[in-house]
Amino acid sequence: GPDPGIDYLSYSGSALKGEPLIIQAKLFNYGNLPSRPINISFYLLNSSSSVKSSGTSSTSNEPKEAIEPQKIFLGTVEAGIINVYESKFIEFRFTPQEKGRIYIYANISATSDDISYYNNEQSMGIAVNSKGKDIAVERIYAGERAIVGRELYASAEVYNIGNTSLENVVLSLYANGLLVNSTIIPTLGTGSYSYPQFSF
């Protein structure tokens, strides 16, 4: 019978907030008969807005709740019929509304597949940047305790989420609202990280 599957998802160029992005899916029929007309549905996996699924624990019969990413439906593309051992590429246009790392999930309707379902889905992570200059301080590392009169060391994780490379980025460190130190990051390319260190 027919066995259409999604080999992989891909995109080209830069992913920018508010700019259309073309996602490409490569389809293939692994079966020995042409497929029926199939549809590919695309979703945004939103891990910050998770949903709960019920189940049972492997060590007891008590119900447990598992946190799963929420699938936000984006749209469907009609792929038509895929012949035996045929590769087909489809495109889906999507406009990211938030910057940061997102995940796109695609699947084939189970009613379109007569043999195997394991190859009916794929997902892909995308780093979405902002247009122009945009820098984020992802986190700050420091010791759990500070001793009066002794030097304290801290480091920051800085990420360029814009689409412009930057030079001579000034990063300042404050404690209790007071400036205690600053440093300069010589260069920070698009999508790159820097880990400056401070002491005070």
N, C-alpha and C positions, 0 to 999 in steps of 0.2 A: 504494500500500500504506500501512500504518500507519507513523507516524513519531513516537512519543512522545519527549518530551524534558523535561529539568529546566530550567525558566526561571531559578530562583534559590533560594537558601536564606536563611532569616531566623530571628530569634528576638526575643522581646520581654522587657522588663524587664532586671534585672541578672543577670549570670552570677556565681554564688557557689560557692566550693568546698564540696562536700558537700550542695548544694541542687539538687533536680531542675530541669532546664532543658528547655523545650519548643522543639524545632527544627521549623520549618515549611518544607516544600518545595512550590513551585508547579510543577505538571506541565502539559504542553500537548501535544496531538496535532497535529503539523504535516502529517500525511499526509492522504490522501483516503479512507481506510478506518478503521473502528474498530480499536483496538489489541487484541491478545490480553491476557489478564490479566498485569499486570506487577508486579514486586517492586522496591522501592527499598532498597538496602543502604547502611548508614551506617558510616563508619570514622573513627577518630581518627588524624590524621597526626602521627606522633611523629618530629620531625626530630632529636631528641637520640639516638634509637636507630635509626640509619639502616641500610639494607641496601644491598648492592652489586648492580648489574646489569651484565652483561657486554655488550660491543659492540666495534666497531672504530673506530680513529681516522680522522678525515676526511682526514688527510694521509698515512696509511700503513695497511697491512693488519695492523698489530700490534694485538692485543686491548687494550682499555682497560677500566677499571672506573669506573662512574659511581655516585656516592652519591645515593641516592633516599630520601625519607622513608619510614619504615615505616608501613604501613597496619594499624591495629589494629581488627579487626572489632568493631562495637558491637551491631548488630542489623539486622533487616529488617522493612519494613512492606509489607503487601500493598495495592497501589493499585487492583487490579481492572482493569476495561476503561475506556479513555478514548476517548470518541467523537470524531468528526472535529471539529477546531477547538474542542474542549472544554478548559476549564481545570479543574484539580482540585488541591485543597490536601490534603496529608497532614501528620500530625504525628508526631514521634518524640521520646520522652522520654529524656533523657540526664543523668546526674549527674556533673559534673566532679570529679575526685579530686585535682587539683593546681591551684594558683594560677599565674597568668601567662597568656601568650598561647598559645592552642591553635588547631588548625585541624581543622574537620570536613569530611569528603569524602563525597559521596553519588553513587551511580551506578545506572543501570538495567541489568539483565542484558541482554547482547547478544542473547540468544535471543528477547527480547521485542520486538526492533526489526527491521523488514524493509528500511528504506531507508537511514537515516543514523545513524552512531554519534557524530558530533561533538558533538551536544547531549545526550549520555547522562550527563554528569557535571557536577558543580558542587562548589566548595569555598568555605569561609567561615572567616574568622578571628574568634575570640571572645576578649575580654579577661576572664579569670576572676579575680575578686577574693576576698578573704577576708571572713568575717563579722566585724564589729567593727573594731577598730583594728589596722592592720598597715601598716608602712612598710618599704620596701626601699631600700637604697643600691645603685643599679644599677652605677655605676662612679665612679671618681675620676680626674680629669685633672690632670696636673702636668708640669712640664718634665722632660726626660730627665736633666738634670744640675743639681746644686745646688752653689753656690759658698759656702764658709764666709764668713760675715760679710755676705752679701747676702740680701735678702729673696726668698723663694720664694713663688710664687702657685700656688694649686690651686683646683679647683672640683669639685663633686660633682653627680651626677645622682640625685635622690631621687624616688621614686615611691610614691604612696599606693595600695597594692593592697587596702586594706580597703574597707568599704562605709560608712564614717563620715568626714565632713569633719573636719579637725583644725585647731586654732589653736595658735600659739606653740610650734611644734615646735623643740626644742633639738637642734642637730646639733653634735657635737664632733669635732675632728680630732686624731689622735694620730700621733706619729712616734717610732719605736723604743719604743713603749709609754708615752710621755710625752704628756700633754695639751699641745698647742701653740696651739690656738685653738678657739673655738666661735662659733656664730651662731644666730639664731632665725629660723625661717620663720614669718611672721605667719599665713598661712592655706595649707592644702593640701587641696583638694577631692578627692573620690573619683575615682580614675582619673587624677589630674593629676600633673604633674611640676614640680619646682623645681630650680634650678641655683645653689645658694649658692656663694659664693666665699670663699676663705681666703687669708691671708698670714701668714708666720711667718719 
